[in-house]
Amino acid sequence: MARFSYKAIDSNGDEHEGELDCETIAYATAELESSGWTIVTLEVATASNSDPSITATKSPTDPDSSAEEYRLDAYFDSVIERRDQLIPVLTVLTDALPRGTARQEIQKLSAALKNARSGSDLSSRPCAIRWLPLLLTGLTEKTATERLGNLVAIAARDSRNRDDRRRTLLYPMSVLLITFGFISLLCGFIVPYFQETFEEFGIRLPASTRLLIDISKLFTDQRGSTITTLGVASIILMIGGRLWTRFALSNQIFGRLVAGSVSNVIAMASLINQLADLLRIGIALPDALRLAGKGCEHSFFRAAAEDLAQAAQNPSQALQSSQAAGRLPANLIHALTAGPDSTPHLPLLHQLGAIYSYHATHRTSWTTGAAAQLSIVIAGLAVGFVVIALLAPLLSLVQGLV
């Protein structure tokens, strides 16, 4: 049982504030709406007045523990309390799903739910944040079936996008690696014979041929150091790529110039869809922003969502005029303030999430095709360079004989 604090308005327009104990936030929403009240805010009770049964791993009196962290962990604490009910349902659901990423997602969620030591531990699992709306509603309510279908569909679509992104890298990398291997063999075994022929005839070599011979020496005279250098460079590039992605350096350096990149559009689609689902079950906007920011797994948007959550807690400033609003798309800020009294407009938010999801799929497909064609062009240019570099001196020799 968890305790929720609420602010609601009755049919006469009078405002009510208080707390109530319910199993999930969905039950709390139903109880308030059954009284004919319109919910203004509904969230897990703060540390000062929360029920001991939902105490998070971090005590609210700890000096390094903020009220926001405690409140977010409390959502997951309420899930932990019901995991004995949830895990069997998730297991049955896993068996009913066909093999694929959607099934793997549910299996990963079941494992995270089973192994989590506390709500704080569970809140660190991206899969738990992703499926939190479903876990909070309880899997047995009428709306849970519809939400489950939507989340499985989203998981399947995101899986296809991830597979497409992998293919985006796999095909061009395969082409480039084969090209590199082919040129390495030429430089190591074929080019030296041409070099000897050119020296015997005293042919004046063009710049392209001299460059090719210099490259060939790297694979013959300096083979050991060349292999070591290539290995070290590959490791550095891999680590650099991971760090670049992890800290979203493209956004930090280029800002809005990369706003339409594939990774940004995919992360924004994930953030908006999660945000819409969290708001739909009654989680307050600041908490929903923090959870959705963590769930999108993009450091730039996670920080932007956290800043916007801080701004949303300030009632004296309009959300759209805050400095944090400039870090996120204007259409998202509009959807978050287009409802009555500048509250989130949920239908608009869901529609916006669907639009970004479509753009994410389209961008992934376009990038897949473009990367494949680009790799073929690069391979053709590399092979063409080798052929021209080897044939140019022979052509000059034939012209000299004529």
CORGIRA-V172181 format. One record per pair of residues at least 6 apart in sequence whose C-alpha atoms are under 8 Angstrom apart, sorted by sequence separation. I is the first residue (numbers start at 1). GAP is how many residues later the second one is. If there is no record, write none. Layout:
# CORGIRA-V172181
I,GAP / I,GAP
This chain:
# CORGIRA-V172181
9,6 / 10,6 / 22,6 / 32,6 / 33,6 / 44,6 / 45,6 / 59,6 / 60,6 / 97,6 / 116,6 / 122,6 / 123,6 / 137,6 / 138,6 / 139,6 / 244,6 / 258,6 / 259,6 / 279,6 / 296,6 / 311,6 / 319,6 / 336,6 / 337,6 / 338,6 / 339,6 / 8,7 / 9,7 / 21,7 / 32,7 / 58,7 / 60,7 / 137,7 / 198,7 / 219,7 / 251,7 / 312,7 / 336,7 / 337,7 / 338,7 / 339,7 / 7,8 / 8,8 / 20,8 / 218,8 / 250,8 / 251,8 / 293,8 / 294,8 / 311,8 / 325,8 / 336,8 / 337,8 / 7,9 / 8,9 / 94,9 / 113,9 / 279,9 / 293,9 / 335,9 / 336,9 / 7,10 / 29,10 / 60,10 / 112,10 / 134,10 / 278,10 / 292,10 / 293,10 / 335,10 / 6,11 / 7,11 / 59,11 / 293,11 / 308,11 / 311,11 / 335,11 / 5,12 / 6,12 / 48,12 / 58,12 / 94,12 / 290,12 / 293,12 / 5,13 / 6,13 / 29,13 / 47,13 / 93,13 / 94,13 / 112,13 / 134,13 / 275,13 / 292,13 / 293,13 / 311,13 / 320,13 / 335,13 / 336,13 / 5,14 / 47,14 / 56,14 / 134,14 / 275,14 / 278,14 / 308,14 / 319,14 / 320,14 / 335,14 / 4,15 / 5,15 / 112,15 / 113,15 / 290,15 / 3,16 / 4,16 / 90,16 / 91,16 / 112,16 / 275,16 / 289,16 / 290,16 / 308,16 / 3,17 / 4,17 / 25,17 / 56,17 / 90,17 / 275,17 / 289,17 / 307,17 / 308,17 / 320,17 / 332,17 / 3,18 / 4,18 / 25,18 / 56,18 / 109,18 / 195,18 / 274,18 / 319,18 / 2,19 / 3,19 / 55,19 / 91,19 / 108,19 / 109,19 / 289,19 / 290,19 / 1,20 / 2,20 / 47,20 / 54,20 / 90,20 / 131,20 / 272,20 / 289,20 / 304,20 / 332,20 / 1,21 / 2,21 / 4,21 / 46,21 / 56,21 / 191,21 / 192,21 / 271,21 / 274,21 / 331,21 / 1,22 / 2,22 / 55,22 / 105,22 / 109,22 / 191,22 / 270,22 / 271,22 / 286,22 / 287,22 / 1,23 / 47,23 / 54,23 / 87,23 / 286,23 / 304,23 / 4,24 / 46,24 / 47,24 / 54,24 / 192,24 / 271,24 / 285,24 / 286,24 / 304,24 / 11,25 / 46,25 / 187,25 / 191,25 / 270,25 / 271,25 / 10,26 / 11,26 / 19,26 / 45,26 / 87,26 / 187,26 / 270,26 / 286,26 / 10,27 / 11,27 / 44,27 / 87,27 / 285,27 / 286,27 / 301,27 / 9,28 / 10,28 / 187,28 / 188,28 / 268,28 / 8,29 / 9,29 / 187,29 / 188,29 / 267,29 / 8,30 / 9,30 / 44,30 / 83,30 / 187,30 / 267,30 / 8,31 / 9,31 / 44,31 / 83,31 / 188,31 / 267,31 / 7,32 / 8,32 / 184,32 / 187,32 / 188,32 / 6,33 / 7,33 / 8,33 / 80,33 / 268,33 / 6,34 / 7,34 / 267,34 / 6,35 / 7,35 / 184,35 / 6,36 / 80,36 / 5,37 / 6,37 / 4,38 / 5,38 / 80,38 / 4,39 / 5,39 / 80,39 / 4,40 / 5,40 / 79,40 / 3,41 / 4,41 / 5,41 / 77,41 / 78,41 / 2,42 / 3,42 / 76,42 / 77,42 / 76,43 / 77,43 / 75,44 / 76,44 / 74,45 / 4,46 / 73,46 / 76,46 / 3,47 / 73,47 / 76,47 / 3,48 / 252,48 / 2,49 / 86,49 / 251,49 / 73,50 / 89,50 / 102,50 / 105,50 / 248,50 / 2,51 / 3,51 / 72,51 / 102,51 / 247,51 / 248,51 / 1,52 / 2,52 / 86,52 / 246,52 / 247,52 / 248,52 / 1,53 / 86,53 / 102,53 / 246,53 / 247,53 / 24,54 / 101,54 / 102,54 / 23,55 / 101,55 / 79,56 / 79,57 / 102,57 / 78,58 / 101,58 / 272,60 / 57,61 / 75,61 / 56,62 / 57,62 / 58,62 / 56,63 / 57,63 / 56,64 / 280,66 / 279,67 / 276,70 / 276,73 / 276,74 / 2,76 / 273,76 / 1,77 / 272,77 / 273,77 / 276,77 / 272,78 / 272,80 / 273,80 / 272,81 / 273,81 / 270,83 / 269,84 / 269,85 / 269,86 / 269,87 / 270,87 / 268,88 / 269,88 / 266,90 / 265,91 / 266,91 / 269,91 / 265,92 / 265,94 / 266,94 / 265,95 / 262,98 / 262,101 / 261,102 / 262,102 / 262,105 / 26,110 / 27,110 / 25,111 / 26,111 / 24,112 / 25,112 / 24,113 / 24,114 / 130,144 / 133,144 / 137,144 / 133,145 / 132,146 / 133,148 / 129,162 / 130,162 / 129,163 / 129,165 / 130,165 / 129,166 / 126,168 / 127,168 / 126,169 / 126,171 / 212,174 / 208,177 / 212,177 / 208,180 / 209,180 / 208,181 / 209,181 / 206,183 / 209,183 / 209,184 / 206,186 / 206,187 / 205,188 / 204,189 / 203,190 / 203,194 / 198,195 / 194,196 / 161,199 / 165,199 / 168,199 / 172,199 / 176,199 / 191,199 / 161,200 / 164,200 / 168,200 / 172,200 / 175,200 / 179,200 / 183,200 / 164,201 / 167,201 / 168,201 / 171,201 / 175,201 / 169,202 / 172,202 / 173,202 / 176,202 / 161,203 / 165,203 / 168,203 / 172,203 / 176,203 / 179,203 / 183,203 / 164,204 / 168,204 / 172,204 / 175,204 / 179,204 / 72,215 / 68,219 / 72,219 / 43,239 / 42,240 / 43,240 / 41,241 / 42,241 / 43,241 / 41,242 / 42,242 / 41,243 / 29,252 / 29,253 / 26,255 / 25,256 / 26,256 / 25,257 / 25,258
